[in-house]
Amino acid sequence: MISWVEKFAAVGCALLGSNYLSAIYQCKSEYDNAIIESRLSKLEDPISCLDRKVPEVSIYLYSQLGLNDFNIDIDDTLDFDVIRVLKLLAAAGYIEYNGVFVSFINPEYVFYMASLHEKNHILNELVGYIHDCQSGCHIQAEDLSKSLDVPLVLVLSLFDIYAGKGFGLYDKTVRHESYFVE
């Protein structure tokens, strides 16, 4: 809001000097800057840019996760805006939503939710533990999840992200998920 007030003040100052062409160029420049800022925002945080309620809904979803949950049952009395955001997230490939439950299929989205909900030192410890392991280290997902008191789906998402970058191998054997650092 304040930035637009400053922009109008700049245009007003250009008009006071009775240089109308300068005022027109100033308006166009301010408009172009706003467009560029909007585009950069979408590049920096594409998830939040889907809708203004995405962060709020993401915090709600993460808070509903138990330590061993992979899906969340959805209450049929949820607000229309929440349902709309769930459909947007599903259309963008971040979650699966069928009207009854939500499944988390995108590891980046799980980490996004955690970054909104978890304390920074918990996430730093989790990422640091995985990142700083020496070659040959074997990490059990369930043990790490319990030790840091974070949902298992978050630990598995980080395993998936790190394995996708070629840092290690992610064993997806159900109930024995683990990560082996190469």
N, C-alpha and C positions, 0 to 999 in steps of 0.2 A: 504494500500500500504506500509506504513512504517513498519507495523508489519511483512510483508513478507521479507522486507530488513533485519530486525533484525534477522529473522529466518535463512536467508541465511548466515548472518554474523556468527551466532552460528555454523552452519554446516561448514563454512569456517575455523573457529578457530579450530574445531575438526580435520579438515584435516591437518592444519598446524602442529599439534602435531603428524602427521603421524600415527594417530590412526584411520584407516579407518573403523573399526568395530564401533567405537564410533560415527563416522560421519553418518553411516547408521542408527544406533539407534536414533541419533538426528533427522534425516530426518523423520523416521517413527513416532517419538514422535510429531513432528511439524504437520505432516499430520493428526494424530489422534486428536490432539487438534483442528485443523480446522474443522474436521468432528463434533466433540462434540459441538463446538461453533455454527455451523450451525443448529444442532438439537435443541439446547437450544433456539436459536432465533425463530425457528418455534413454539416452545412451548410457549414462552413469547408473541409473536405477530403473531398468525396464519393468521390473515387477510392480513397484509402487506407482508407476505411471499408467498402469492399466485402469485404475480407478482411485479416487481419493480415499476410499474406505478399505483398500487392500491392506494397509498396515494394521488397521484395527481388527479386521477379520482374521488376519494372519496371527495376531497375538491371541485372539480367542481360540483359534484352532490349536495352536501350540499348547495353550493352557489346558486343553481337553485331553492331551496326550498323557497316558500313563507311561511308566518306565518300559513296559513291554508291548505297547500298542503300536500297530502299524496302520490301523484304520480308526476312524472316529464315527460313531453313530450320530446322525444329524437329527436334531429335534425338528419336527414338522411345524413347530410354531415360530420358527425363526423369522425375523424381519425380512421383507421383500428385498431390501438393499443387500442384506447378507447373502441371500440366495442368488441374487444377480452377480455379486462378486465371486461366489463359488463357481457359477457358470462361466464367468470370464476367465478365472484361473484354470478351469478345466479346458476351455477352448484354447488357451495358450499353452497347454501341455504341462502345467505345473502339478495338477492333481487330477484324480479321477473322481467324478461326482455323479451319482446316479439318483439323487433325491433322497436316499436313505443313509448312505455313508460316504465318507471321503477317504480316499487312499492317496498316499503321498508317493508320487512316481518320479519326481524330479529332485535329485539331491541338492541342487542349488537352492530350490525353494525351501527345503527343510532347513538348510543353514540360514536362509533369509529369515524364516520364522524365529529360529533360535536367536539370531542376532537382535531381534526386536524384543524378545522375552527374557532371555538368560542374562545374567550379570556378565560383564566383560571379562572378569578374571576367570570365570568358569570356562568360557569359550577360548580364552587365551591358553588356559591350562590344557584343554582338550586338543586344540590344534597344535600347541607346542609339543605335547606328548607324542602325537603321531609324527609330526614334522621332524622332531629331534632324535627319533629312534635311529640307532646304528643299523647298518646293513646286517641282515640275518635275524633281526628282532621279529618276534611273533607276538601279535596283540590279539587277545580274545575280546570280542566286542561286548559280550555280556559283563565280563569283569570290569572293563573300562566304564561301561554305562553305570554300573552299580557304584563304583568307587567315586565317580564324579556326580552321581545322582542326576543324570540326564537321561532322556528317553533313548532307548536302544536305536530307534530309527535315526536319531541325530548321529550317533557313532557310525552306523552303517552308511549313512550318507557321506560322511567324511571319508570313510574307507573307499567308497565308490569314486569320490572326487579325486583322491590321491592316486588310486589305481588307474583312473582314466588319464591321468597326467604321466603315467609310466613310472611312478615312484615305488610301486610295490604290487603285490598280488592280493586280490580280494577273494577269499573263499566264501561263497554264498551258501554253504551247506546249512540248512535250516536248523536253528538252535545251537549251532556250533560255528557261527560266522566269525571269521578272523581275518587279519591283515598281516601279510608277511612283507617286511621291508627288504627290498632288493639292494 
